[in-house]
Structures are given as C-alpha cells and as structure tokens.
Amino acid sequence: MSEKLRLPAEESYAAELKALATGDQHRPPGWALAPRQVVTYLMGGKAVDGTVITPKYVGDRRLIETAVATLATDRALLLLGVPGTAKSWVSEHLAAGITGDSTLVIQCTAGTDENQIRYGWNYAQLLAHGPRREALVPTPLMRAMESGKLCRFEELTRMGSDVQDTLITVLSEKMMPIPELNTAVYAQRGFNIIATANNRDKGVNELSSALKRRFNVVVLPLPDSAEEEVAIIVKRVGEMAQTLDLPAPKNVADEVARVVSIFRELRSGSTEDGKVALKSPSGGLSTAEAIAVMIGGISQATFFNDGKLTPETLASNMIGAVVKDPVQDTAVLGEYLETVLKKRRGFEGYYASLTGLI
C-alpha cells in the first residue's frame, strides 16, 4: 500500500483509465480519452474489454455530458453549487480522465495575487543574470498551457475581481504575455480551465461580466432524494475507510440513513413529511459534511468503542457539523430535538446523545 495519504485520481484509478483508453473512439486533440469514455469514467459502466468502471459521481448524467462537451471546445468550465456538491471531486476526475493529470491546481484565496496565477521569478537567478526564461517560475496555469493540459481553479470567487480578470487574456487569446521577456506563452491543443465556485459563501467576489462570458456554467445540485444521498455517502465512506485502514462496521448504511434524515430536515427547514416547519442552522449540512461525520464516528468507534458504531460515537461529530454558531445553532438544534427527534422511533439514541452535548 502507498504511504501517500491520498493518491491523485489518475493513480487511484489507473487501471480503469487504461482500460478505457483502449477504445478506438475519436479523441479531441490532447485528450487521453474520448468524450464518451470520460463520461463513462465519471458515471460508471464497462470498458470495451469488460473492465468494470466504478461511478465517481452519482447524479444527472446530462450534467457531466455538458461539462465534458464544454471542455472539448474553447470555452472554460465553471462548476457552480452549494458546499458539498462534489465540485472539486468532479473537477479532479474530469482532469484525470481528459488529460491524465489532475495535479495542476490553483487554490484561490483572498491572498492570491497575479504572480500565483501567471508566473513568478527566481530572485537569485533574476539578480544574477537579469530577466531570462531560466529565472521564470511557472505556475500550474503556465504549465498547463505549455503541456496542453487542464488547469483547475478551486473556489474561483474567493480571490479578488482584479486578479480573476488576469484570466481574460488567457481564455480569449489562449496566450499569456510575458512583457519582461518581450514574449508570450501560447497554449497547446488540449489546454483548458476548470473552475469551481461556491454560491453560498459570504464575502465572495462576483465574476466580472467579461469573465463570465468565457465560462460555460454547470450547476451541480444537492442529491434529489434521501436514497441517492445515502448511496453516495455509503460509497465514499467505504472508500475512505479502506484508505485510512478503518474497518467499516456492519451497520454503516443504517446509521448513514439516520444521519442523512436529520441533516436533510435541518437543511430544508421542514420534516420529511412537510408537516413541521423547522429553523435551519447557519451551516450547509452538505453531503460532504455527512461523510466527515461518518468517518469521524467510525474512527471513534474503532479506537474507543470496540468497533461498535453507535449514536454516541457519531453525536460529537454531528454537533461539530451542525453547530457553527454556538448561540444560534445550539438553539436551532435544541428545538429540533424536542419537537421532532424526541418522538421519532429508531432515533432514541441520537436524541439522548445530542441532548447531552448541547
């Protein structure tokens, strides 16, 4: 087993990517797989040699087809959605399937500046020899342009609008000027950009209209049904537990269903039957947070509860996910526990454990 805590997608799923690459379907220039094969890689299916391809994304196939078709054109792709809708996950696997390299990533923050987007300088070389190509430090964007690969921008709206607009020339002209050297870097065939953005975060920067026009937007929704969300979480929890060498208890699926039921009701502001209106906490209670709750609970069960996954081992992790504002969210959770969970059969352990923690 690798000592790396987490392998990039192209290494974790190398066998599947190799099996899909054996097909004779038409590939756009610079692509490792044909568009249909990329969709199969993300949605699951079979390769021509019979290799089973596991689904990486559980949702509307049409959304993935639209994303893949966009990247086969000269338009960039923006994956938009609330937290926990697998935007980064889909972005990584699209890059792995299309170019075989998902590691060209720029994490956008309020402190991200133009040098982290375009290029930087090795100042020792710069002082010793002056401006020259050897002194230039390429960013992931520049390396993607030179190699004809995809560059991923995580949380694009986290960085300032003026920095975002440095992408306009790259997206429209497919080149990056380097005025210090009186030259430019020209993108090779296969180059494109996948960006993700969160439409619920506070303090984000709106994209300029000029930049918006250069992106095709695909909105990734939350799972439609509780059954679909449970299936996603059970799958990811199983994969993560295996990676972390945590034995998955037999009752994982049952406890996932209960956690999802609680999260969906608090998230939507009403009970499943629609009869009771609820206040929602300040956090998103996303699918990703439910996965984190389950993994934390399994870890606690493994090391401190003889491997038994119980409401008690999950409760403290649930509190961490629900209570982001100690005053407001504690009141919201307390009201939910007393008006809904106290009367619900099968949730007695959650009511007792959560009540004891708030």
WOQUI-V927256 format. One record per pair of residues at least 24 apart in sequence whose ideal C-beta (glycine too) atoms are under 6 Angstrom apart, sorted by the first residue. I is the first residue (numbers start at 1). J is the second residue. Records with the same first field share a line. If there is no record, write none. Layout:
I = J / J
//
This chain:
8 = 102 / 103
9 = 92 / 93 / 96 / 102
10 = 96 / 100 / 102
16 = 53
19 = 47 / 49 / 51
20 = 47
23 = 48
28 = 72
29 = 189 / 190
30 = 148 / 189 / 190
31 = 98
32 = 99 / 100
33 = 97
35 = 68 / 72
38 = 68 / 97 / 98
39 = 64 / 65 / 68
41 = 97
42 = 93
56 = 93
57 = 90
58 = 232
63 = 218
66 = 218
67 = 218
70 = 216
71 = 192
75 = 216
76 = 171 / 192 / 193 / 214 / 215
77 = 194 / 216
78 = 195 / 215 / 217
79 = 196 / 218 / 220
80 = 197 / 199 / 217 / 219
81 = 219 / 220
82 = 200 / 284
83 = 198 / 284 / 286
84 = 286 / 287 / 288 / 289
85 = 220 / 222
87 = 196 / 220
88 = 196
91 = 152 / 194 / 196
94 = 194
95 = 150 / 152
98 = 150
99 = 149 / 150
101 = 149
104 = 140 / 143 / 144 / 149 / 151
105 = 152
106 = 140 / 153
107 = 154
108 = 153 / 155 / 156 / 158 / 159
109 = 158
112 = 159 / 163
114 = 163 / 166
117 = 141 / 166
131 = 180 / 181
142 = 185
144 = 191
145 = 185 / 187 / 191
148 = 188 / 189 / 190 / 191
150 = 192 / 194
151 = 193
152 = 194
153 = 195
154 = 196
156 = 195 / 197
157 = 197 / 204 / 205
160 = 205
161 = 205
164 = 211
165 = 208
168 = 210 / 211
171 = 214
226 = 260 / 264
229 = 260 / 287
230 = 256 / 257 / 260
232 = 287
233 = 290 / 291
236 = 291
237 = 291 / 294
240 = 295
241 = 298
246 = 298 / 299 / 302
249 = 309
251 = 309
255 = 309
259 = 290 / 293
263 = 290
271 = 340
278 = 336
279 = 332
281 = 322 / 329 / 332
282 = 324 / 325 / 329
283 = 324
289 = 321
293 = 317 / 318 / 321
311 = 349 / 350 / 353
312 = 353
315 = 353 / 354 / 357
319 = 357
330 = 358
333 = 358
334 = 358
//
